[in-house]
Amino acid sequence: MDPVQSYINDLELFIEGENFWQASLLKQLEGLSVEQALFKPAEDRHCIWEVVRHINYWKHWAITYVTTGEKLNAKLENWKALPDIKNEQSWKDDVEKLKSLHEECKKFSANTGDELFTSEDEKLVFFRQLLYHDCYHTGQIGLLRAMQGIKPVT
């Protein structure tokens, strides 16, 4: 398997499939209610929904950066407030946005080819490392599930 296809395979395993380390990001979100997505262990901590929006932001940021060269202002949008209306539909909309951004990342990876791994261009390195960011936050989501007594994803 070539390096790019291997990377895309890892994206699929860690975001939507099964891997050796933890349940994938989308599996961790599957079936969560709004109340579960809003649970915070303390007032100054993030809930699952906020983490999902944070992941979405950085995927969007990275795609924008590698495709246009523009660095969005992270202070304005990172950890963006939850929508005013917090219901099942708005929660599902953010999960669907995550799925869409994930597909964009896979498509960009496939179109970039070997340059994704051979280039030292900051934009490509940042983009490639999104997987690590997503895995870190997937672990947080797993912990927030456990703190609520939600059955682990197998």
C-alpha positions in Angstrom: 0.0 0.0 0.0 1.4 3.4 -0.9 1.9 6.0 1.9 -1.0 8.2 0.9 -3.4 5.2 0.8 -2.0 4.1 4.1 -2.7 7.5 5.6 -6.2 7.6 4.3 -6.7 4.1 5.7 -5.6 5.4 9.1 -8.0 8.3 8.8 -10.8 5.9 8.2 -9.8 3.6 11.0 -9.4 6.3 13.6 -12.3 8.5 12.6 -15.0 6.1 11.4 -13.8 2.5 11.7 -12.0 0.2 14.1 -8.4 0.5 15.2 -6.2 -1.1 17.8 -6.2 1.7 20.3 -9.7 3.1 20.9 -13.1 3.3 19.5 -13.2 5.7 16.5 -14.3 9.2 16.8 -17.7 8.7 15.0 -18.3 5.5 17.0 -17.8 7.4 20.2 -20.5 9.9 19.1 -23.0 7.4 17.8 -26.3 7.4 19.7 -25.3 10.1 22.2 -28.2 12.3 23.3 -28.1 16.1 23.5 -27.9 15.8 27.3 -24.9 13.4 27.1 -23.2 15.6 24.5 -23.7 18.6 26.9 -22.4 16.9 30.1 -19.5 18.8 31.7 -17.5 17.3 34.6 -17.0 20.9 35.9 -18.2 24.3 34.8 -14.8 25.3 33.4 -14.4 22.1 31.3 -15.6 21.3 27.8 -18.5 19.0 27.0 -18.4 16.5 24.1 -20.4 18.8 21.8 -17.8 21.6 22.3 -15.0 19.1 21.6 -16.8 18.1 18.4 -17.1 21.8 17.3 -13.4 22.3 18.2 -12.4 19.3 16.0 -14.6 20.6 13.2 -13.0 24.0 13.5 -9.4 22.7 13.1 -10.4 20.4 10.2 -11.9 23.5 8.5 -8.9 25.6 9.4 -6.4 23.0 8.0 -8.4 22.5 4.8 -8.5 26.3 4.3 -4.8 26.7 5.0 -3.7 23.9 2.6 -6.0 24.9 -0.2 -5.8 28.8 0.0 -2.7 29.5 2.2 -5.0 31.6 4.5 -4.5 31.2 8.2 -7.9 31.8 9.8 -8.0 33.7 13.1 -8.2 30.8 15.6 -8.9 33.2 18.5 -12.3 34.1 16.9 -13.6 30.6 16.2 -11.6 28.0 18.2 -13.8 26.7 21.0 -16.8 28.5 19.4 -19.9 28.8 21.6 -22.6 26.2 21.2 -25.6 27.1 19.1 -28.4 29.0 20.8 -30.8 26.2 20.1 -29.4 23.0 21.6 -31.6 20.2 20.4 -31.2 16.9 18.6 -31.1 18.5 15.2 -28.4 21.0 16.0 -26.3 18.3 17.6 -26.8 16.0 14.6 -25.9 18.9 12.3 -22.5 19.3 14.0 -21.8 15.5 13.8 -22.8 15.6 10.1 -20.4 18.5 9.6 -17.6 16.4 11.2 -18.4 13.6 8.7 -18.3 16.0 5.8 -15.0 17.6 6.9 -13.6 14.1 7.3 -14.5 13.3 3.7 -12.9 16.5 2.6 -9.7 15.5 4.4 -9.6 12.1 2.7 -10.2 13.7 -0.7 -7.5 16.3 -0.1 -5.1 13.6 1.0 -5.8 11.5 -2.1 -5.4 14.4 -4.4 -2.1 15.6 -2.8 -0.3 12.3 -3.3 3.2 11.6 -2.0 3.8 15.3 -1.4 1.7 14.9 1.7 4.7 13.0 3.2 7.7 14.2 1.3 7.1 18.0 1.7 8.3 20.0 4.6 5.8 22.7 3.8 4.2 23.8 7.1 0.7 23.6 5.6 1.1 20.0 4.7 2.7 19.0 8.0 -0.1 20.7 9.9 -2.7 19.0 7.8 -1.1 15.6 8.1 -1.0 16.0 11.9 -4.8 16.5 12.2 -5.0 12.8 12.8 -3.1 13.2 16.1 -5.3 16.1 17.2 -8.5 14.0 16.4 -7.1 11.0 18.3 -6.3 13.1 21.4 -9.8 14.5 21.5 -11.4 11.1 20.8 -9.8 10.0 24.0 -11.3 12.9 25.8 -14.7 12.0 24.5 -14.2 8.5 25.7 -13.4 9.7 29.1 -16.4 12.1 29.2 -18.6 9.1 28.2 -17.1 7.0 31.0 -17.7 9.8 33.5 -21.4 9.6 32.6 -21.5 5.9 33.0 -22.1 5.4 29.3 -21.2 1.9 28.1 -17.8 1.8 26.3 -17.9 1.4 22.6 -16.6 -1.9 21.5 
